[in-house]
Amino acid sequence: TDVFGFLGTLVSTVFGAVVFIAGVIAFVIGFIISYLICAIPVYSLAKKCNRKSAWMAWIPIFGGLFRSYVLSDIAGDKEFSLFNGKMRFKNRQNVFWIYLCINLVGDTIITVLVSVLSFVPLINVLSPVLFFVPGVCTSFIEFVYLRDVLDIFDEDKNKNRTVSIVITLLDYFLTFGLARPIYLFTLLKKQPLASNETIY
């Protein structure tokens, strides 16, 4: 009986170890695949546009933020415009710093705001909605980044705007940021339009 008990314990231990190792391997492989899917198109498009920031697409720590910077930089000196030109920033880098701040401290600011104003009845009702504000703000910025990149490679601005809206919504609600790089892969065979060459 002791022998069978020992064998049972040994088998379960070995099985648990194998499952754990397989899980770690699957996680590492998944991370590498996800990393490559996100980095390759951003790097390749930036290189096509001769942007010096292209190498930043490969940074793994806070990689999403660095890749967003590279996507913004692909558009060169193009004005950042939102809401059909109602909101304009001539310096795209300034918008990126705003984007970075929202990403890093936006949730904290909303949490503090809700806590401080929790005695206000309206804030209590709206507090669940307020926690979506940082994500919505960064999504608007990411939409413009994507739209401007598409405009560089495809002259159909209406299609580019529609695609950018759909991709941004998919990323925000469903694909956790994978829709954008997967779509960017479709641009890899294209070259920047002649009208955009002077930007780079």
ChimeraX commands (.cxc) that place a marker at each C-alpha (Angstrom):
marker #1 position 0.00,0.00,0.00 radius 0.5
marker #1 position 2.86,2.34,0.88 radius 0.5
marker #1 position 4.47,1.59,-2.49 radius 0.5
marker #1 position 1.25,2.44,-4.35 radius 0.5
marker #1 position 0.83,5.59,-2.28 radius 0.5
marker #1 position 4.41,6.62,-3.05 radius 0.5
marker #1 position 3.95,5.90,-6.76 radius 0.5
marker #1 position 0.70,7.87,-6.80 radius 0.5
marker #1 position 2.37,10.84,-5.14 radius 0.5
marker #1 position 5.32,10.60,-7.52 radius 0.5
marker #1 position 3.08,10.44,-10.60 radius 0.5
marker #1 position 0.95,13.39,-9.45 radius 0.5
marker #1 position 4.10,15.42,-8.63 radius 0.5
marker #1 position 5.65,14.69,-12.03 radius 0.5
marker #1 position 2.36,15.44,-13.77 radius 0.5
marker #1 position 2.03,18.74,-11.89 radius 0.5
marker #1 position 5.60,19.68,-12.79 radius 0.5
marker #1 position 5.02,18.86,-16.47 radius 0.5
marker #1 position 1.81,20.92,-16.53 radius 0.5
marker #1 position 3.59,23.84,-14.82 radius 0.5
marker #1 position 6.53,23.72,-17.25 radius 0.5
marker #1 position 4.16,23.45,-20.23 radius 0.5
marker #1 position 2.23,26.45,-18.92 radius 0.5
marker #1 position 5.42,28.50,-18.56 radius 0.5
marker #1 position 6.56,27.53,-22.07 radius 0.5
marker #1 position 3.13,28.38,-23.51 radius 0.5
marker #1 position 3.19,31.75,-21.73 radius 0.5
marker #1 position 6.68,32.58,-23.04 radius 0.5
marker #1 position 5.80,31.52,-26.60 radius 0.5
marker #1 position 2.56,33.51,-26.42 radius 0.5
marker #1 position 4.43,36.58,-25.15 radius 0.5
marker #1 position 7.03,36.32,-27.94 radius 0.5
marker #1 position 4.37,35.91,-30.65 radius 0.5
marker #1 position 2.34,38.83,-29.29 radius 0.5
marker #1 position 5.51,40.94,-29.01 radius 0.5
marker #1 position 6.49,40.23,-32.62 radius 0.5
marker #1 position 2.96,40.85,-33.93 radius 0.5
marker #1 position 2.96,44.26,-32.23 radius 0.5
marker #1 position 6.56,45.31,-33.00 radius 0.5
marker #1 position 7.16,44.16,-36.58 radius 0.5
marker #1 position 4.57,46.29,-38.42 radius 0.5
marker #1 position 5.26,49.45,-36.41 radius 0.5
marker #1 position 9.02,49.11,-36.92 radius 0.5
marker #1 position 8.67,48.28,-40.62 radius 0.5
marker #1 position 6.35,51.19,-41.38 radius 0.5
marker #1 position 8.57,53.63,-39.46 radius 0.5
marker #1 position 11.60,52.41,-41.42 radius 0.5
marker #1 position 9.73,52.90,-44.69 radius 0.5
marker #1 position 9.10,56.49,-43.63 radius 0.5
marker #1 position 12.74,56.94,-42.55 radius 0.5
marker #1 position 11.82,57.72,-38.97 radius 0.5
marker #1 position 14.72,57.61,-36.51 radius 0.5
marker #1 position 12.36,56.42,-33.76 radius 0.5
marker #1 position 11.72,53.08,-35.53 radius 0.5
marker #1 position 14.01,51.14,-33.15 radius 0.5
marker #1 position 11.74,52.09,-30.22 radius 0.5
marker #1 position 9.12,49.66,-31.54 radius 0.5
marker #1 position 11.30,46.83,-30.19 radius 0.5
marker #1 position 11.40,48.03,-26.57 radius 0.5
marker #1 position 9.53,45.35,-24.56 radius 0.5
marker #1 position 9.00,47.18,-21.23 radius 0.5
marker #1 position 6.08,49.62,-21.59 radius 0.5
marker #1 position 6.26,48.58,-25.25 radius 0.5
marker #1 position 2.74,49.77,-26.04 radius 0.5
marker #1 position 3.64,53.32,-25.07 radius 0.5
marker #1 position 6.83,53.31,-27.13 radius 0.5
marker #1 position 5.03,51.86,-30.14 radius 0.5
marker #1 position 2.37,54.55,-29.82 radius 0.5
marker #1 position 5.13,57.15,-29.91 radius 0.5
marker #1 position 6.60,55.58,-33.06 radius 0.5
marker #1 position 3.14,55.49,-34.69 radius 0.5
marker #1 position 2.71,59.17,-33.90 radius 0.5
marker #1 position 6.20,59.92,-35.20 radius 0.5
marker #1 position 5.52,58.16,-38.52 radius 0.5
marker #1 position 3.32,61.11,-39.46 radius 0.5
marker #1 position 6.30,63.42,-39.08 radius 0.5
marker #1 position 5.34,67.07,-38.66 radius 0.5
marker #1 position 1.72,66.53,-39.59 radius 0.5
marker #1 position -0.69,68.47,-37.37 radius 0.5
marker #1 position -2.60,66.40,-34.83 radius 0.5
marker #1 position -6.29,67.10,-35.41 radius 0.5
marker #1 position -9.40,65.66,-33.80 radius 0.5
marker #1 position -13.16,66.16,-34.17 radius 0.5
marker #1 position -12.90,67.25,-37.83 radius 0.5
marker #1 position -10.25,69.81,-37.05 radius 0.5
marker #1 position -12.03,71.39,-34.08 radius 0.5
marker #1 position -9.12,70.36,-31.83 radius 0.5
marker #1 position -5.67,70.98,-33.29 radius 0.5
marker #1 position -2.11,70.60,-32.05 radius 0.5
marker #1 position 0.73,71.63,-34.34 radius 0.5
marker #1 position 3.27,69.74,-32.24 radius 0.5
marker #1 position 2.46,66.01,-32.18 radius 0.5
marker #1 position 5.04,65.35,-29.47 radius 0.5
marker #1 position 3.04,67.51,-27.04 radius 0.5
marker #1 position 0.03,65.26,-27.62 radius 0.5
marker #1 position 2.14,62.20,-26.91 radius 0.5
marker #1 position 3.14,63.61,-23.50 radius 0.5
marker #1 position -0.54,64.18,-22.75 radius 0.5
marker #1 position -1.23,60.60,-23.88 radius 0.5
marker #1 position 1.58,59.31,-21.65 radius 0.5
marker #1 position 0.30,61.20,-18.60 radius 0.5
marker #1 position -3.25,59.90,-19.10 radius 0.5
marker #1 position -1.91,56.35,-19.43 radius 0.5
marker #1 position 0.26,56.52,-16.34 radius 0.5
marker #1 position -1.84,58.56,-13.89 radius 0.5
marker #1 position -5.28,58.88,-15.45 radius 0.5
marker #1 position -6.86,56.10,-13.38 radius 0.5
marker #1 position -5.27,57.45,-10.19 radius 0.5
marker #1 position -6.61,60.95,-10.84 radius 0.5
marker #1 position -10.12,59.60,-11.43 radius 0.5
marker #1 position -9.93,57.46,-8.27 radius 0.5
marker #1 position -8.86,60.47,-6.17 radius 0.5
marker #1 position -11.52,62.66,-7.78 radius 0.5
marker #1 position -14.27,60.13,-7.10 radius 0.5
marker #1 position -13.07,59.65,-3.49 radius 0.5
marker #1 position -12.89,63.38,-2.78 radius 0.5
marker #1 position -16.26,64.11,-4.35 radius 0.5
marker #1 position -18.00,60.94,-3.16 radius 0.5
marker #1 position -20.34,62.99,-0.96 radius 0.5
marker #1 position -21.83,64.61,-4.09 radius 0.5
marker #1 position -24.87,62.52,-5.14 radius 0.5
marker #1 position -24.26,62.97,-8.86 radius 0.5
marker #1 position -20.63,61.79,-8.56 radius 0.5
marker #1 position -21.80,58.63,-6.77 radius 0.5
marker #1 position -24.08,57.84,-9.69 radius 0.5
marker #1 position -21.52,58.70,-12.36 radius 0.5
marker #1 position -18.44,57.19,-10.71 radius 0.5
marker #1 position -18.55,53.91,-12.70 radius 0.5
marker #1 position -18.69,55.95,-15.93 radius 0.5
marker #1 position -15.84,58.25,-14.83 radius 0.5
marker #1 position -13.46,55.30,-14.64 radius 0.5
marker #1 position -13.81,54.89,-18.42 radius 0.5
marker #1 position -12.66,58.48,-19.09 radius 0.5
marker #1 position -8.88,57.81,-19.26 radius 0.5
marker #1 position -9.37,54.88,-21.62 radius 0.5
marker #1 position -11.71,56.88,-23.84 radius 0.5
marker #1 position -9.24,59.79,-23.98 radius 0.5
marker #1 position -6.30,57.57,-24.94 radius 0.5
marker #1 position -8.48,55.76,-27.50 radius 0.5
marker #1 position -9.25,59.07,-29.22 radius 0.5
marker #1 position -5.52,59.78,-29.47 radius 0.5
marker #1 position -4.74,56.26,-30.72 radius 0.5
marker #1 position -7.47,56.68,-33.34 radius 0.5
marker #1 position -5.74,59.79,-34.70 radius 0.5
marker #1 position -2.34,58.08,-34.68 radius 0.5
marker #1 position -3.72,55.16,-36.69 radius 0.5
marker #1 position -5.73,57.40,-39.05 radius 0.5
marker #1 position -2.69,59.52,-39.84 radius 0.5
marker #1 position -0.55,56.44,-40.57 radius 0.5
marker #1 position -3.22,55.05,-42.90 radius 0.5
marker #1 position -3.44,58.42,-44.68 radius 0.5
marker #1 position 0.27,58.14,-45.47 radius 0.5
marker #1 position -0.19,54.82,-47.26 radius 0.5
marker #1 position -3.72,55.12,-48.68 radius 0.5
marker #1 position -5.27,58.21,-50.26 radius 0.5
marker #1 position -8.87,57.25,-49.37 radius 0.5
marker #1 position -9.21,59.39,-46.22 radius 0.5
marker #1 position -12.86,58.46,-45.58 radius 0.5
marker #1 position -12.00,54.75,-45.61 radius 0.5
marker #1 position -8.98,55.37,-43.41 radius 0.5
marker #1 position -11.09,57.23,-40.84 radius 0.5
marker #1 position -13.72,54.46,-40.79 radius 0.5
marker #1 position -11.11,51.70,-40.49 radius 0.5
marker #1 position -9.37,53.60,-37.68 radius 0.5
marker #1 position -12.62,53.96,-35.75 radius 0.5
marker #1 position -13.44,50.25,-36.12 radius 0.5
marker #1 position -9.92,49.13,-35.16 radius 0.5
marker #1 position -9.82,51.47,-32.15 radius 0.5
marker #1 position -13.20,50.20,-30.91 radius 0.5
marker #1 position -12.11,46.58,-31.37 radius 0.5
marker #1 position -8.91,47.26,-29.41 radius 0.5
marker #1 position -10.74,49.03,-26.60 radius 0.5
marker #1 position -13.59,46.55,-26.18 radius 0.5
marker #1 position -12.47,43.20,-27.57 radius 0.5
marker #1 position -8.94,42.52,-28.84 radius 0.5
marker #1 position -6.82,44.11,-26.06 radius 0.5
marker #1 position -4.63,46.05,-28.50 radius 0.5
marker #1 position -4.04,43.31,-31.09 radius 0.5
marker #1 position -6.38,44.59,-33.82 radius 0.5
marker #1 position -4.19,47.59,-34.62 radius 0.5
marker #1 position -0.87,45.76,-35.24 radius 0.5
marker #1 position -2.64,42.97,-37.14 radius 0.5
marker #1 position -4.23,45.55,-39.44 radius 0.5
marker #1 position -0.90,47.39,-39.81 radius 0.5
marker #1 position 0.52,44.19,-41.32 radius 0.5
marker #1 position -1.72,44.87,-44.35 radius 0.5
marker #1 position 0.27,48.05,-45.03 radius 0.5
marker #1 position 3.69,46.40,-45.14 radius 0.5
marker #1 position 3.60,45.87,-48.92 radius 0.5
marker #1 position 2.68,49.50,-49.55 radius 0.5
marker #1 position 4.92,52.52,-49.95 radius 0.5
marker #1 position 4.19,56.03,-48.65 radius 0.5
marker #1 position 2.16,58.11,-51.08 radius 0.5
marker #1 position 4.17,60.56,-53.17 radius 0.5
marker #1 position 2.31,63.47,-51.55 radius 0.5
marker #1 position 3.70,62.45,-48.15 radius 0.5
marker #1 position 7.32,61.99,-49.12 radius 0.5
marker #1 position 8.33,65.53,-48.23 radius 0.5
marker #1 position 7.31,64.95,-44.59 radius 0.5
marker #1 position 10.06,62.43,-44.07 radius 0.5
marker link #1:1,2 radius 0.2
marker link #1:2,3 radius 0.2
marker link #1:3,4 radius 0.2
marker link #1:4,5 radius 0.2
marker link #1:5,6 radius 0.2
marker link #1:6,7 radius 0.2
marker link #1:7,8 radius 0.2
marker link #1:8,9 radius 0.2
marker link #1:9,10 radius 0.2
marker link #1:10,11 radius 0.2
marker link #1:11,12 radius 0.2
marker link #1:12,13 radius 0.2
marker link #1:13,14 radius 0.2
marker link #1:14,15 radius 0.2
marker link #1:15,16 radius 0.2
marker link #1:16,17 radius 0.2
marker link #1:17,18 radius 0.2
marker link #1:18,19 radius 0.2
marker link #1:19,20 radius 0.2
marker link #1:20,21 radius 0.2
marker link #1:21,22 radius 0.2
marker link #1:22,23 radius 0.2
marker link #1:23,24 radius 0.2
marker link #1:24,25 radius 0.2
marker link #1:25,26 radius 0.2
marker link #1:26,27 radius 0.2
marker link #1:27,28 radius 0.2
marker link #1:28,29 radius 0.2
marker link #1:29,30 radius 0.2
marker link #1:30,31 radius 0.2
marker link #1:31,32 radius 0.2
marker link #1:32,33 radius 0.2
marker link #1:33,34 radius 0.2
marker link #1:34,35 radius 0.2
marker link #1:35,36 radius 0.2
marker link #1:36,37 radius 0.2
marker link #1:37,38 radius 0.2
marker link #1:38,39 radius 0.2
marker link #1:39,40 radius 0.2
marker link #1:40,41 radius 0.2
marker link #1:41,42 radius 0.2
marker link #1:42,43 radius 0.2
marker link #1:43,44 radius 0.2
marker link #1:44,45 radius 0.2
marker link #1:45,46 radius 0.2
marker link #1:46,47 radius 0.2
marker link #1:47,48 radius 0.2
marker link #1:48,49 radius 0.2
marker link #1:49,50 radius 0.2
marker link #1:50,51 radius 0.2
marker link #1:51,52 radius 0.2
marker link #1:52,53 radius 0.2
marker link #1:53,54 radius 0.2
marker link #1:54,55 radius 0.2
marker link #1:55,56 radius 0.2
marker link #1:56,57 radius 0.2
marker link #1:57,58 radius 0.2
marker link #1:58,59 radius 0.2
marker link #1:59,60 radius 0.2
marker link #1:60,61 radius 0.2
marker link #1:61,62 radius 0.2
marker link #1:62,63 radius 0.2
marker link #1:63,64 radius 0.2
marker link #1:64,65 radius 0.2
marker link #1:65,66 radius 0.2
marker link #1:66,67 radius 0.2
marker link #1:67,68 radius 0.2
marker link #1:68,69 radius 0.2
marker link #1:69,70 radius 0.2
marker link #1:70,71 radius 0.2
marker link #1:71,72 radius 0.2
marker link #1:72,73 radius 0.2
marker link #1:73,74 radius 0.2
marker link #1:74,75 radius 0.2
marker link #1:75,76 radius 0.2
marker link #1:76,77 radius 0.2
marker link #1:77,78 radius 0.2
marker link #1:78,79 radius 0.2
marker link #1:79,80 radius 0.2
marker link #1:80,81 radius 0.2
marker link #1:81,82 radius 0.2
marker link #1:82,83 radius 0.2
marker link #1:83,84 radius 0.2
marker link #1:84,85 radius 0.2
marker link #1:85,86 radius 0.2
marker link #1:86,87 radius 0.2
marker link #1:87,88 radius 0.2
marker link #1:88,89 radius 0.2
marker link #1:89,90 radius 0.2
marker link #1:90,91 radius 0.2
marker link #1:91,92 radius 0.2
marker link #1:92,93 radius 0.2
marker link #1:93,94 radius 0.2
marker link #1:94,95 radius 0.2
marker link #1:95,96 radius 0.2
marker link #1:96,97 radius 0.2
marker link #1:97,98 radius 0.2
marker link #1:98,99 radius 0.2
marker link #1:99,100 radius 0.2
marker link #1:100,101 radius 0.2
marker link #1:101,102 radius 0.2
marker link #1:102,103 radius 0.2
marker link #1:103,104 radius 0.2
marker link #1:104,105 radius 0.2
marker link #1:105,106 radius 0.2
marker link #1:106,107 radius 0.2
marker link #1:107,108 radius 0.2
marker link #1:108,109 radius 0.2
marker link #1:109,110 radius 0.2
marker link #1:110,111 radius 0.2
marker link #1:111,112 radius 0.2
marker link #1:112,113 radius 0.2
marker link #1:113,114 radius 0.2
marker link #1:114,115 radius 0.2
marker link #1:115,116 radius 0.2
marker link #1:116,117 radius 0.2
marker link #1:117,118 radius 0.2
marker link #1:118,119 radius 0.2
marker link #1:119,120 radius 0.2
marker link #1:120,121 radius 0.2
marker link #1:121,122 radius 0.2
marker link #1:122,123 radius 0.2
marker link #1:123,124 radius 0.2
marker link #1:124,125 radius 0.2
marker link #1:125,126 radius 0.2
marker link #1:126,127 radius 0.2
marker link #1:127,128 radius 0.2
marker link #1:128,129 radius 0.2
marker link #1:129,130 radius 0.2
marker link #1:130,131 radius 0.2
marker link #1:131,132 radius 0.2
marker link #1:132,133 radius 0.2
marker link #1:133,134 radius 0.2
marker link #1:134,135 radius 0.2
marker link #1:135,136 radius 0.2
marker link #1:136,137 radius 0.2
marker link #1:137,138 radius 0.2
marker link #1:138,139 radius 0.2
marker link #1:139,140 radius 0.2
marker link #1:140,141 radius 0.2
marker link #1:141,142 radius 0.2
marker link #1:142,143 radius 0.2
marker link #1:143,144 radius 0.2
marker link #1:144,145 radius 0.2
marker link #1:145,146 radius 0.2
marker link #1:146,147 radius 0.2
marker link #1:147,148 radius 0.2
marker link #1:148,149 radius 0.2
marker link #1:149,150 radius 0.2
marker link #1:150,151 radius 0.2
marker link #1:151,152 radius 0.2
marker link #1:152,153 radius 0.2
marker link #1:153,154 radius 0.2
marker link #1:154,155 radius 0.2
marker link #1:155,156 radius 0.2
marker link #1:156,157 radius 0.2
marker link #1:157,158 radius 0.2
marker link #1:158,159 radius 0.2
marker link #1:159,160 radius 0.2
marker link #1:160,161 radius 0.2
marker link #1:161,162 radius 0.2
marker link #1:162,163 radius 0.2
marker link #1:163,164 radius 0.2
marker link #1:164,165 radius 0.2
marker link #1:165,166 radius 0.2
marker link #1:166,167 radius 0.2
marker link #1:167,168 radius 0.2
marker link #1:168,169 radius 0.2
marker link #1:169,170 radius 0.2
marker link #1:170,171 radius 0.2
marker link #1:171,172 radius 0.2
marker link #1:172,173 radius 0.2
marker link #1:173,174 radius 0.2
marker link #1:174,175 radius 0.2
marker link #1:175,176 radius 0.2
marker link #1:176,177 radius 0.2
marker link #1:177,178 radius 0.2
marker link #1:178,179 radius 0.2
marker link #1:179,180 radius 0.2
marker link #1:180,181 radius 0.2
marker link #1:181,182 radius 0.2
marker link #1:182,183 radius 0.2
marker link #1:183,184 radius 0.2
marker link #1:184,185 radius 0.2
marker link #1:185,186 radius 0.2
marker link #1:186,187 radius 0.2
marker link #1:187,188 radius 0.2
marker link #1:188,189 radius 0.2
marker link #1:189,190 radius 0.2
marker link #1:190,191 radius 0.2
marker link #1:191,192 radius 0.2
marker link #1:192,193 radius 0.2
marker link #1:193,194 radius 0.2
marker link #1:194,195 radius 0.2
marker link #1:195,196 radius 0.2
marker link #1:196,197 radius 0.2
marker link #1:197,198 radius 0.2
marker link #1:198,199 radius 0.2
marker link #1:199,200 radius 0.2
view
